[in-house]
Amino acid sequence: MALWHHPLSDNDVRQCLRIATGATLGFTVCKFFDCNFGVFFTVTPMLLLGLVPVMNGRAARQLLASAVISGLEVGVLGGLLGAHPGLMTPLVFVLFTYKFACMSKGRFFLFGANSVLSLSIMLHFASYPDLPLNTLVFGNLGANILSVLIAYLVTWLIPDVTERQPPAMPAGGKQTHRMRHEALMGASLATISFVVFQLFDLRDSISAQATTVLLLFPMHWNGTLSYARKRAVGTVLGVAYGVACQAILYDWFGVLILVAPLLWIGTLLFAKAHVKEASGSGVGFGAMATLGILFGQYLSPSQDFMYDALYRVSSNIVAIVITLMLCFALHKLLNYFPATRFGTA
């Protein structure tokens, strides 16, 4: 697995610093003010700064729009049909379908990606009656607003050295039947993930749930298979670093002023791998996401962080294997029909 084929430019180094600093700022603000759902505050800046090399207005609008729309969808679905998952499931499939369609078009990939991830996690949390729905929705919205502000701040503090060239757009765009294939496969798998997490008490498996969604970001079977291997390696690296941090700090692991620098160092190392891969979703991105979930959601003075870290590995491996099997079956099924065939019709 070639991780280091892409040499780092001065701009790449600046992006790594922006990712690490942005994620650490989100984490610190969340823990300092004792905000709920720290995973949103830590992972969202990683997602934004990792997918968008230089913060801009278009990315900000897409991220905020995804937070508002996902919040409204969860509020309506959770409020009206929260106790009736059987009725919710067809509507959830429709919501996921249009979000994956946005991702497939490319122009609104960030909107679709953040919407899918936020909607999946919030729908799962909203299914527990002891969790206030308003706290969940506004927590996610606040995390997205803070992430946009942090992204602009770190872009101003750590600007690029030279002007970046806009990414080359593929000639002709995607064929319609391929876009249908990607949208239907992504929506089907995300809906199956929703159903599974509704049927079983998997409240502590947010990392596994996020994995089932992140595996769909390549939007096709070959990409999902390749990312699955990278995600597994990234999960192990992220967990290993988290365990090492706890071993170093031991009884002081709940002291924010000691934990934050370690999160910054770990995120910087994984951001370097992410930028070097230059593939969007790879080992570095998977390791960053795992680290963000561990620190953001499970770090507390009374939490058994070591157990949580080891549980992340096992649950992620199971989620990866099951998702791959379902993805392969759906890929083959959709390819039987010319209207949803991935290749040339």
N, C-alpha and C positions, 0 to 999 in steps of 0.2 A: 504494500500500500504506500504510494508515493505521497508523502505529506509536504515535502520540502522542494518541490519542483518550481515553485513560483518565488523568485527573489523579492525581498522586501525593498520597496522604494521609500523615500522620505515621507511621502504621503501615506504609505501603508503603515509606517511606524506611528504617524500621528493618529491614524484611525484606530490602531490598537490601544493607544493611550486614551482616546475618546471613549472606546467601549468600556475599558476597565474603570475609568473615572466615573462615567455615567452610571454604570451598574452599582458602583460603590456608593455614590451619592444617593441613588434611589433607595438602596438598602439602609443607609444610615438614617435618612429622613424617616423611613418607615419604622425602624426600631426605636429611634429617639422619641417619636411622638406616639409610639405604641399603637400603630395602625394595624388593622386586621388585613389578612390576605397579603402577606409580605411577598408572596411569589409574584404577584402582579407588579409590585414596585421594583423588584430586582430583575425579573426576566424581561419585562417590556422594554426597558432601556437597552438591554442586550440585543433584543430582536430589532429594534429600530436602528440603532447605530451599527449593528452588524450587517443588516440588509441595505442600508442607505449610507454609502460612504461619506457623503456630505449632506448635512441636514438642509432641507429646503421646504418651501411652503406647501408644495404638492404632497410630500410625505407627511407633513403635519396634518393637513386636511384629511388625508386618508386614514391616518391613525385615530384622530379624534372622531371622525365619522363612524368608524368601526366600533369605537367604544360606546357612542351614543346609541347607534342602531342596535347593537348587541344587547345593551342595557334595556332598551325598550322591549326587545323580543323576549328576553328572559323575564322581565317584569310582567308582561302580558301572559306569556305561557305559564310561568311559575305561579302567578297569582290566580289564574283561571283554571288551569289544568294540572297544577302541581301534584295533586293527589291521584291523577289519572294518567299514568305513563302510557297506557295503551292508546289514548286519544292524542297524546302529545307526539307520539312517534312519527306519524305521517307528516305532521307540520314541521317537526324537526328535520325530516328528510328534505322537505321543500326549502327550508332555510339554508341548509348545508349545500343544496344543489346550486342556488344562485351565488353563494359565496365562492364555491369552487369554480363556477363559471367565470367569476371576476378574476380569480387567480389564473385560469387558463388563458384569458385574453391577454394577460401580461401587463397591460397598462394600469390595472388596479390590483396588482398582485399583493401589495402591502395591505390594502384594505381587506382583501379576502383572507389573507393569511392570519392577520391579527383577529379578524372576526371569527374565523373558524376556531382558533385556539381559545379565545375568550368565551365564545358561546359554549364550547364543549365543557370547559372547566366550570363555568357559572351554572350551566344546567345541572351538572352533577351536584354541586354544592347546594343548589336551590331545592334539590329533592329531599333534603333533610329538614324536617319541620322545626328543629331547634335553632336553625340558622336564619337570622333576620334577612329577608330578601332585599330590603332597601340598603342595608349595610353592605351586602355583596355587590349590588349594582353600582352604588356610589363609590365603593372602594375601588372597583375596576376603573370607573370613570376618572376618579382622582389620580390613580396611578398612571393613566394614559396622559392626562394633562401635565402631571409632573414630569413624565418621560419626555414630552415635547419640550418643556421648558429646560430640562437638563440637557437635552440634545443640542438646543440652541446655545446654551451656556458653554458646554465643552467645545462646540464648534468655534465659538468666539475665543475661548481661552487657548485652544490647541488647533489653530487653523492649518489647512494644507499649505505646503511650501510652494507648490506649483499648481496651476489650473488643471483640473482633471478633464480628460476627454469624455464626452458622453458615450455610453455603451452602444455598441453597434446593434441595430435592430435587424432581426432576421428578414430576409427578402420574402415578400409574398404573404407572410403571416402563416398561422396554422390553418389547416383544413377544418371545415365545420364538423365533420364526423369525428375527427380527433378531439376537438373541444368537447363534443358530447361525451366521448369516451372518458376523458379526464374528469369532467364534472360529475358524471354518474358514478364512476368508480370511487372518487373521493367522497361524495355524499353518502354512498351506500356504506362504505367502511366507517365513516364518522358516525353514522346513525347506528350501526351495529355496536360500535364502542359505547355510544350513549345507552343502548338497551342493556348491554352487559353490566355497565356500572350502575344501572337502575335495579337490576335483578339481584346483584350481590352487594354486600356491605363492604365496599372498597373505598371508604372515606380517606384512608391514609395512602392511597395509591395514585396520588395526583401526578407523580412523575411518570408512571406507567400510562396513565391516560394521555398526558401530553405527548408521550412517545408515539402512541397510536395515531395522533394527529400530525406530528412532525414528520412521520414516515411518509405521509401523503404529499408533502410539499414538492417533491420532484415531479408529481403529476403523471407518472407512468410507471409500469411494472419494472422495467430495467433500472430506472432511477431509484425506485423504492428499494429494490434488492441491493443496489450498491450502497444506498444510504443506511440500510439496516445494519450492515456490517460496521459502517463508520459510527453509527449511533451506539452500537454495543460497545465498541472500543472507547468512544467518548464518555459513555456512562461509567465504565470502569475507571477511567482516568479521573473524572470528576469526583467519584466516590472516594477513590484512593487519596486524592488531595484533601478532601473534607475530613477523612479519618486522620490523616497526618496532622492536619491543623488542630484537631481535638487532642491528639497525643502530645503535641507541643505545648498547648495552653493548659490542658488538663482542667483543674478546678476554676481557671480563669476564662473558660470558654464562653461564659455569658457576659464578659466585659466588652462593651461595644468598641471602646478605643483600641483594644487589642485585636478584636476580630476583624474590624474593617480593613486594616492594612493587609491582612492575610487574604481576604476576599479580593482586594485590588490586585495583589500579586498573582493569585491563581487565575483570575479573569484575564489579566494581561498575557500570561503564558498561553492560555487557550485561545485568546483573541489572535495571538501571533500565528498559531496553527490554523485558525479559521481564515485569516487573510492570505496565508501562504497557499492554502488549498485552492482558493479562488473558485469555489464551487457552490457557494450559497449555503448548503447544508452538508456538513461533513463532520469529521472527528472533533475539530475545534469547536464548532457550533454546538454539537451534542454535549461536549464536556462543559461548555459555558452554561448551557441550559440546566444541566444536572446540578452544577455548583450553585446556580441561582435558586433553584427549587430547594436544595438542601438548606442553604443559608437563609433564604427568604421565608420559607414556610415552616421549617422544622427547628430552627435555632431558637432555643429558649433555655433559661437556667434549669428548668425542671424536666426537660426533654432528654430522652436517651438517644442522643445523636448517633452513637455508634450503631445501635440497632436500626435506626432509620436509614443510615447510609447503606448497611448491608442488605436491608430489605429492598432498597431502591434497585440494587443490582439484580436480584432474583426476579422481582416483579417486572423490570424492564425487559429482561431476557424472555420471559413468558409472553409479554405483550408483543415483542418483536416477532417471535415465532408464529403466534396466532395471526397477527396482522399480515405477515408474509403469505401464509397459507390462504387466507381469505382474499388477499390482493391478487394472487395468482389465479384463483378460481374465477374471480370477477373479471379479470383481464381476459381470460380465455372465453368466458361467456359473452362478454360484450363484443369480442372479435368475431363471433359467429354472425353478427348482423352488420351489413354494409353501412347502415346509418350511424353505428356507434363503433366502427372499426378504428383501431389506433393507427394502423398503417395506411397505405394507399388503398382507396376503395375500388 
